[in-house]
Amino acid sequence: MSLLIKNATVLDPQSPLNGKQSDILIRKGTIAAIGKKLTDKADKVIEGEALYVSPGWVDVLADYCDPGYEQKETISSGLNAAAAGGFTDVLIVPNTLPVIGTKSILEYVQHKSAGHKAGLHVLGAISKNTEGKELAEMMDMHHSGAIGFSDGWHPVQHAGLMLKALEYVKAFNGIIVQLPVQASLSAGGLMHEGEQSVRLGMPGIPGIAESLIVHRDIELVRYTGSRLHFSGVSTPESLALIRAAKKEGLDITCSVTPYHLLFTDEKLKGYDSVYKVEPPLRTEAERKLLVKALSDGTIDCIATHHRPQEWDAKAKEFEYAQPGMAGQETCLAMLLEAAPKIEPARWVELLSLNARKIFGLQTPVIAEGAAARLTVFDTAATWTYTEANKQTVGINSPWIGKTLTGKTY
């Protein structure tokens, strides 16, 4: 198959074409030609008002539920959703059944992901069965290609185990990914603790449930000299702690979700379970601080926290509904609505360049003869997200049937 991209602005700091408009011809997965006003025939032509091309995007945390929960998502449907959302690489959590905590399960997932447009990279479990009691087979998984280690939706609570994990991965310059939630403080909570939770009569989750773990784990990184990535930060206190740790020179990085940048706890007034997510949606003031942190360097990456659910998991009383939102396919549109003043070049840093550096993924170069591991996106194009064109199995998206601005190809 051949593809001709017309008059796109190249956003690639490695390329002499960076910031310039060019036509790009792709044949059989390779960049065949770059130039002005190419006239080559192609099977598909992409044109647009605000068209950009960049090194392929990376989603630093998603859940593909496979094996064990294929009614929510499969590896195939998840990778198709990733490709539809502009992602060429995805890091997945190990919260499957069985847990991705051994070499054999990791290799099974890798084998099942072969042949898709998007590449899959596994975050192996830190602890056996993500129970937080004893370390999983981390070295075996490292040798089998685990890109990092995380207990995913069951973040490590035991400080001693977290210390051991950080010390263990330091031997091979590995990285731990933590979703910072203190379980005893968040237990029973359904939404952000604040004015809205009081009005709605729902038990709240205080912001300190996040910042307490962030503080603890930063101290452990200071002690071990290891590497740690916080995914899904959502409070001003967490941002301040991470900002200070970076200034100190600690190897701490973090990511934020599109839905925390866009939505607030006001969305829960109708008790719509599609907005029940972990961590919970915060206030408008906190949302604005997250957006500000995109520009000042505190936030390094975007993590969709794509967490698909089937109808039965969401169509019940709010208290009993499963958390999570399906968000890979609509990521760009959400980001553009949440932070319209961010320049496209900064989005490329947040969606591609920083993640590749942090997790050791090779950065594709936009040059003739290079592999076309690219993302093509138009910040002005509109499209409608429908049941017919969605790729994820999950039903838990607030965008189904709605017209969005910001399209990936």
N, C-alpha and C positions, 0 to 999 in steps of 0.2 A: 504493500500500500504506500502511496505517496501523499504528502501533505505540503501545501504551500501557505505560508503565513505571510500576509501582506502588510507592509508598513507598520511593523511592530517596534516599539521602543525596547531596546535590549537593556536589561537590568542585570548586569554581570560584572562585578569589579575586576574579574580576571581577564575580561575581554577588552580589546582596544575599541570595540564597538559600544562599550558601556555608555548608556545615555543617548545613543543615536538610534534613528529609525532605519530599519532594514527589512528586506524580504528574506525569508528563510525557507529553503526547500529541504524537505525531509523525505528520504527514500529508504525503505526497509529498516527503519529505526536509526538511521545515520543522517547527520546533517550533510546534505550533498552540495548545497550552494548557499552563499549569503551575498546579498548585493541589493542594488536599487533596481526597482521595476523589473524583477525577474519575469520572464514570459514562459517559463517551462509549464507544461501541462501537468496537472496533478489530480489524483482521485478526489481530493477534498481541498477547498480553499477557505481559509479563515481571514475575515476582514472585520474591522471594527473602528469605532470612533476613538476609543481610548485603550488600544491594544498594547499589551506588554508581554515580553517573554523573559523568563528567568530560569536559573537552575531549579530543578525539581523541588517542590515543597516537601516538608517532612512534618507529619503529625506525631508529636512526641508522646502521645498517650491515647490509646483507644482500646476498646474491648470487643473482640470478635467471637467470644462465647463458645468457641469450637476447639476441642471436643466437649460434649456434655450438655450444652444449652443451645443446640442448633435451631430451636424454635424461635430464638431471639435474633441470631445472626450465624452465618457460616463464614469460614475463611474466604470462600469465593465471593459471596455477596458483600462482605466487608471490604475486600480489596477492590471490588467493582465500585463500591460507594466512594472509596478513597480516590480512585482514578477520576471519577465523575466530579469530585471536589477539588481536583488539581494536585492531589498528593501523589508523588512518585515513591514515597517511602513512609512506612507506618511502624511505630513501636507499639506492641500490644502487651497488655497486662496478663499475668499468669492465672487469672481467676476462672479457670475452666474446671471441668470434671472428667478425668483427674486433673489436679493442678499441674501447671507446667513447672515442675520442680525436680525433674530428672532428665537425664540425657535422652532417654528413649522418647518421652513425651515431647520434648523440645524438637527432636529430629522428625517426629511424626508431623508436627505443625509446619515445620520448614518444608517438608516434602509436599504437604498438601497445598502450600502456597505457591509452588512452582508454576510458571507459565502465565502468570497474571501481569497486567501492565504495571501495577504498583508492587514494590518490594516489601516484604514483611520482615520485621526484626523483633525478636522476642526478648522481653524483659523476664528473665527467669525468676522464680520465687526466691525470696530471701530465706524464708523459713519453710519447714516441711508442712505441706498442706495449707500454707499461709496462716498457720495457727499461732505464730509468734513465740514458739517454745524452744525450738532448736533449729540450727541452720540446715538449709536444704543442700543438695549436692552442687554447690556453687562452682567449684573448680571444674567438674565434669561438664556443666552447662557452659561455662566460659570456653572450654576447649571445643565445644560443639557449636559455638557461634552466638551465644547469648550476648546481646548488645549492652546489657546492664542488668540490674537486679531490683526487684520491687515486690512487695506483697500486695500491690494494687489497691483494691477497695478495702483491704484489711490492713491498714498501715501498722507498722511495728510499734507496739506500745511499750515493750520492755526495754529500758535503757541499756541494760547489760547485753541483750541480744543485738541491739542496734550498734553498740560499740564493737562487738565481735564481727559483725557484718562489714562495718567500715574498715576495720583492721584487716579483714580477710581479703577484700577486693583491692586494697592498696598494693598487695603483692604483685598484681598484674595491671595496675593503674585502671582498675574498673570503676564503675560509678553506681551509686545507689540512687534510686528514684523513690521519693517518699511523698505520699499524699497526706499532708499534715492535719491529722484529726486526733484529738485526745478522746478516746472512746468513753471514758467514765464521765466526761463533761458533756458529751454530745448524746449520750444514751437517752432514748425516749424523745429526743427533740425532733421536730418535724420541719422547722423553718428557722430563719435567723431570729435570734432573740432581740426584740426591740418593740417599737410602737405598734408595728403591724401584727406581730405575734400576739400582743395583748388584745388588740382589737378583734382579731379573728379567733381568739380563745384557743390557740394552739401552743403546745409546749415549744420553747425556743432553744436554739443552739447558740451559746454565747461565742463571740469572736475569739475569746481567750482559749477556747478548745482548739483553735488552729495555732494561734501565736505561741502557746505553751510548748507545743511540739516543735515548732520552728526554732524557738529559743534553745530547747534541749538539744536538738540535733546540730545546731550551729556550734554549741559547746563541744559536742562529740567530734565534730570536724576539726575544731581548733585543737583538740587533744590528739587526734589521730593523724591529721594532715591529709586526710583522704578527700574524695570527691563526692558531692551530694547535689542532687537536683530536686527541688520542691516543685511538684506539679499541682496546679489548681489553687494557687495562692489567691486569697480573696479579701483580706483585711488590711487596713492601714498599718496595724501593728506588725504584721508579718512583713510588709514591704519595708518598714523602717528597720527591722532586724536584718533583713537580707541586704539592704542598702549598706548598712554599717559593716556587715561581714565582708562584703565585696571591697569596701574601702580599705578594710584591714588586710586584704589580700588572700582571704580564705577562698578555697575552690568551691564556691556556692553559686548555683544558677537556679533559675526558676521559670515557670511557665504559667500562663493564665488561659482560661477557657473563653471562647467567643461569647458564651451566654452570660458569664459574669461581667463581661465588658458592656453588654447590651441591656440585660434585664435586671430588674430589682425585685425586692420582696413585695412590691405593689402588685405584681402579676399574680400573687396568690390570693387576692381578694375573692376570686371566683372558685377557689379550692380546686383549680385545674391541676391534676397530677402530672401533666407534661412539664410543669415548672418545678416539680419536686426533684431536686438534684443535690449532689454531694460534692463539695460543701454547698450549703444553702445560698440562694440568692441574697445579696446584702442590700443595703440602703442606697439611695441615689447618691448621697455624699461619698460613700465608699466606692461606688461604681466609678464616679468621676476621678477618684484618686488612682484607681486601676488604669484608667485610660491615660492619665498623666504619666504613670510609670512606664508606659510603652515608649515614651519619648526620651525619658531621662536615663535609660540604660538599666534600670532596676529589673525590668522584665526582659528575659532573653528570648523566649519562644512562645509560640501558640500551641496549646494542646487542646484538641477538640473535646477530649473526654467523651468521645462517641461511645454511648452506652445504650445500645438498642434494647427495647423491650417488646414483648408480644402484647396483644390486646388484653389478655387476661391479667397481665402484670400491672397494667395501668388503669383498667376500667373497674375500679373499686374505690371504696372510701379512701380519702387522702391518707389517712393514718396507715392503711395497709398496702397502698400502692408502692411498687418498687421504684427506687430513685433512678435518675438518669435521663438523658436526652440524646436522640440520634442527631448528629451535627456535622458529619464530614462533608456532605454534599452542599450544604448551605453555609459553610464556614466563611467564604469570602464576602458574601452578601451581609452576613451578620457583622463582620469586622468593619466593613465600609459604613454601615449604618451607625455602629457604635462609636467610631472614631474617624469621622469624615476628613479631619484635618491632617491625618497621618499621610505622608507621601508614599507613593508606590514603592520606592526604593527601600524605605524603612520596613514596609510589609515584607519585602523579600528577605531582609535580615531576620525578621521575626519568624517567618514561615520556612526559611530554608537555610541561610548561611550560618546563623548561630547554632541551630540544632546540629548541623553537620559537623561543626567544629567540636561541640560538646560531646557528641556521641561517636565521633570518629568515622563518620560517613564521608566518603569521597565526594567532593563538590564537582558536578559536571561543568564542563566548559562549553560555552557557546562559540564554536569554531567549526569550520569546514572539516569534515572527516571524523568529528567527534560523535559519540553516541548521543542520541537525542533524548536524554533524561531531563526533559524540560517541562515547565508549566507555562501555558499560554492563558492569559486572563485579560478580561476587558472590564474596566471599572465603571463603564457607562452602560453596558448592555443589560437589557432586562430579559427575564425569562420566568416561567411559571413552574413551580415545583409541584408535581402531581403524583398520584398513585401510579400512573402509567410510566412516568420516566424515573421515578426514584429507584435506586439500586439496593438500598438497605432493606433487610427483612423487617426491621423495627418500624413500629407505627408511631413512636413517641417523638414526633417533630411538630412544633407549632406552625410550621411553614407550609404544610401540605395544602394545596389549592390556592396558594398566594403567589403574587408576582413580586419578584425580587430584583434588585439592581446589583450587578456584579456577577460576572459569569466566567467560568473556567472551561477550557476545551481539552 
